[in-house]
Each structure stands twice: as C-alpha cells, then as structure tokens.
Amino acid sequence: MLSPCDVQLPKDLGNLIKMYVVVNKIINNIWTEYTCYCEGISSLPQTALIFPIIFHELDFYEKLLGRIALSLPEDVLRELQNEEDSWHW
C-alpha cells in the first residue's frame, strides 16, 4: 500500500505549488462527493465499508498535503491558504 511518505515531492517550487493545488482540489472533491452522497441516503447502505475507504483516501491526501506544505516557504503557503479560503465563498 502506498504511503504519503512514499510520494516523491518536486524539488522545483513551481511544481511543488502545482502539486499543492492539485492535492488540495482532490481533497475538496472527495469531501464534496462524500457530503452529497450522505445527504442522499436515508438509511445505512449495504456497502457501509465504503466509509473507511473514503476516510483512508482523505487521510492519505491530507498527510500528503501536509508534507507539501512543510516544503513550501511560509509566505507562499500563506498565500495559497488565503486563495483556498476565497475559493469556498
């Protein structure tokens, strides 16, 4: 099984920023799909095992995003986080 620590991060700042944006978008998409799915169900589905899979996937990408964030300069990370906050409005 692939660990977030196994993913090789780009050395180039531009590519690292792109990776941050892409991984962040993946996390947001997973949460959106999960929320829409949960809002649409009226009882516990037969495929209840889907929930651990979803949360494992989220955990993987959130840990990867954390690794990327630690590799970014603070001012760049702050700017990306400010942009992210404005995306949700």
Backbone bond lengths (Angstrom), bond angles and torsions (degrees), N, CA, C in turn:
res aa  C-N    CA-C-N  psi(-1)  N-CA   C-N-CA  omega(-1)  CA-C   N-CA-C  phi
1 M - - - 1.442 - - 1.527 108.62 -
2 L 1.297 116.64 136.00 1.460 122.31 -178.75 1.524 110.78 -75.19
3 S 1.290 116.01 133.77 1.460 123.09 177.12 1.525 108.49 -102.54
4 P 1.337 117.86 150.17 1.467 119.74 175.73 1.532 112.32 -58.68
5 C 1.313 116.40 -25.74 1.470 120.62 178.93 1.525 112.14 -75.25
6 D 1.337 117.15 -16.46 1.463 121.51 178.90 1.525 112.57 -81.15
7 V 1.316 116.45 -17.34 1.469 120.66 -177.74 1.520 108.32 -76.15
8 Q 1.318 115.38 124.73 1.458 120.21 -179.98 1.526 108.97 -80.85
9 L 1.327 115.91 125.47 1.462 120.88 -179.82 1.520 109.85 -86.67
10 P 1.331 116.57 145.32 1.464 119.53 177.36 1.530 111.01 -64.47
11 K 1.303 115.46 148.36 1.474 120.74 176.98 1.535 110.72 -83.86
12 D 1.318 115.68 -29.24 1.450 122.57 -177.39 1.536 110.11 -76.03
13 L 1.320 117.56 131.14 1.466 122.12 -177.69 1.526 111.69 -59.40
14 G 1.319 117.62 -42.20 1.463 120.70 -179.52 1.519 112.32 -60.34
15 N 1.327 116.25 -43.88 1.461 120.15 179.02 1.529 112.01 -71.21
16 L 1.313 116.52 -31.92 1.458 120.82 176.96 1.539 110.02 -66.02
17 I 1.322 116.10 -40.91 1.466 121.10 176.87 1.528 109.99 -63.28
18 K 1.323 116.71 -44.62 1.470 120.51 178.31 1.526 110.45 -59.91
19 M 1.322 116.22 -42.75 1.461 120.25 -179.75 1.523 110.31 -63.29
20 Y 1.327 117.14 -41.26 1.467 121.38 177.80 1.525 110.16 -58.65
21 V 1.320 116.67 -47.59 1.462 121.60 -178.71 1.527 110.82 -62.61
22 V 1.325 117.20 -44.54 1.476 121.39 -178.78 1.532 110.90 -65.05
23 V 1.327 117.13 -46.95 1.464 120.30 -179.05 1.528 110.04 -64.68
24 N 1.309 117.23 -40.10 1.460 120.90 177.91 1.534 110.73 -62.24
25 K 1.321 116.53 -40.53 1.470 121.70 177.73 1.530 110.60 -64.24
26 I 1.317 117.03 -39.94 1.469 121.15 177.82 1.530 109.70 -61.13
27 I 1.325 116.80 -45.70 1.469 120.93 179.04 1.521 110.27 -59.88
28 N 1.320 116.73 -46.95 1.467 120.25 179.79 1.526 111.63 -61.86
29 N 1.330 117.22 -38.87 1.468 120.73 178.66 1.531 111.47 -66.21
30 I 1.321 116.69 -40.67 1.473 119.86 178.50 1.526 109.59 -61.97
31 W 1.338 116.75 -46.30 1.467 120.21 179.36 1.521 111.62 -62.31
32 T 1.319 117.51 -40.47 1.463 121.18 179.32 1.526 110.64 -63.42
33 E 1.324 116.55 -47.48 1.462 120.27 179.43 1.526 111.12 -62.95
34 Y 1.322 117.00 -42.44 1.463 121.11 179.39 1.528 110.72 -62.20
35 T 1.326 116.44 -46.18 1.464 120.81 -179.40 1.521 111.27 -62.62
36 C 1.314 117.11 -46.34 1.471 120.72 178.85 1.526 111.01 -61.66
37 Y 1.314 116.23 -41.07 1.458 120.75 179.13 1.534 110.26 -62.33
38 C 1.333 116.33 -48.02 1.465 120.44 -177.25 1.529 111.88 -66.15
39 E 1.308 116.97 -34.64 1.458 119.71 178.26 1.524 111.48 -68.02
40 G 1.322 116.73 -24.75 1.459 121.01 -176.23 1.518 115.47 -91.82
41 I 1.339 117.34 -7.09 1.466 118.20 -179.07 1.528 109.98 -98.80
42 S 1.328 115.72 143.87 1.459 119.67 -179.82 1.527 111.85 -105.28
43 S 1.321 117.35 -15.69 1.465 121.34 176.58 1.524 108.63 -146.18
44 L 1.316 115.03 165.43 1.457 119.98 -179.36 1.529 109.38 -60.49
45 P 1.303 118.03 123.36 1.468 120.28 -176.84 1.528 111.96 -70.04
46 Q 1.306 115.43 158.45 1.464 121.20 176.52 1.531 110.46 -63.81
47 T 1.303 114.97 -25.53 1.465 119.86 -178.82 1.522 110.52 -97.15
48 A 1.326 116.28 51.05 1.468 120.85 -178.04 1.528 112.23 -61.23
49 L 1.324 117.09 -18.31 1.467 119.59 178.74 1.521 112.30 -68.50
50 I 1.327 116.65 -9.99 1.465 119.56 178.36 1.530 111.29 -64.57
51 F 1.337 116.73 -30.26 1.457 119.65 -176.60 1.528 113.09 -65.02
52 P 1.333 119.85 -46.44 1.473 118.47 175.95 1.527 112.69 -61.54
53 I 1.317 116.53 -33.78 1.467 119.98 178.95 1.526 109.82 -65.35
54 I 1.327 115.86 -46.27 1.469 120.48 179.98 1.522 110.17 -60.84
55 F 1.342 116.65 -46.58 1.464 118.82 -177.49 1.521 112.57 -70.81
56 H 1.308 117.91 -28.76 1.460 120.66 174.56 1.533 109.22 -66.99
57 E 1.320 115.88 -42.42 1.466 120.37 178.10 1.525 110.61 -62.52
58 L 1.336 116.68 -44.10 1.469 120.24 177.48 1.523 110.77 -60.74
59 D 1.312 116.39 -45.33 1.460 121.17 -179.55 1.527 110.78 -58.77
60 F 1.328 116.24 -44.28 1.462 121.09 178.79 1.530 110.60 -57.27
61 Y 1.332 116.80 -52.62 1.458 120.08 -176.09 1.523 112.50 -69.87
62 E 1.327 117.97 -33.53 1.464 119.34 177.93 1.524 111.32 -68.58
63 K 1.331 117.06 -37.73 1.466 119.71 175.76 1.531 110.57 -67.34
64 L 1.315 116.87 -39.74 1.464 120.50 177.59 1.527 109.92 -63.53
65 L 1.323 116.92 -43.04 1.464 120.63 178.27 1.532 110.77 -61.49
66 G 1.316 115.92 -38.61 1.467 119.94 177.04 1.520 112.08 -63.05
67 R 1.316 116.54 -41.04 1.474 120.17 176.70 1.518 111.01 -62.37
68 I 1.323 115.50 -43.29 1.467 119.65 179.94 1.528 109.10 -63.07
69 A 1.331 116.05 -45.47 1.461 120.70 -178.73 1.526 111.73 -58.48
70 L 1.318 116.75 -39.31 1.467 120.25 178.98 1.525 112.19 -66.26
71 S 1.327 116.94 -23.17 1.466 121.15 -178.91 1.526 112.83 -88.98
72 L 1.328 116.67 -11.00 1.464 120.46 -178.55 1.525 111.03 -90.61
73 P 1.334 117.86 147.42 1.460 120.10 172.46 1.540 109.57 -61.12
74 E 1.316 116.18 147.03 1.470 120.69 -175.54 1.528 113.06 -56.40
75 D 1.324 117.46 -41.88 1.463 119.69 -177.76 1.533 111.25 -66.47
76 V 1.321 117.11 -37.35 1.465 121.21 178.22 1.530 109.86 -67.52
77 L 1.329 116.25 -44.65 1.462 120.37 179.11 1.523 110.97 -61.38
78 R 1.305 116.63 -43.90 1.468 121.08 179.19 1.529 110.59 -60.10
79 E 1.322 116.89 -42.65 1.461 121.12 178.49 1.530 111.38 -64.34
80 L 1.320 117.07 -42.65 1.466 120.78 177.91 1.530 110.76 -63.24
81 Q 1.326 116.99 -41.36 1.461 120.35 179.43 1.526 111.27 -67.47
82 N 1.333 117.72 -36.48 1.462 120.71 176.36 1.525 110.74 -65.48
83 E 1.334 116.67 -41.14 1.469 120.47 176.38 1.521 110.31 -63.18
84 E 1.325 115.96 -41.35 1.468 120.32 179.80 1.515 110.37 -60.78
85 D 1.319 117.54 -41.93 1.457 121.12 179.02 1.531 111.05 -60.72
86 S 1.331 117.12 -37.98 1.461 120.06 -178.96 1.531 111.93 -75.26
87 W 1.345 118.05 -23.19 1.474 120.90 178.65 1.522 111.12 -64.71
88 H 1.332 116.28 -30.92 1.464 120.40 -173.78 1.516 112.98 -84.18
89 W 1.308 117.83 -1.01 1.470 120.46 178.99 1.464 107.38 -88.69
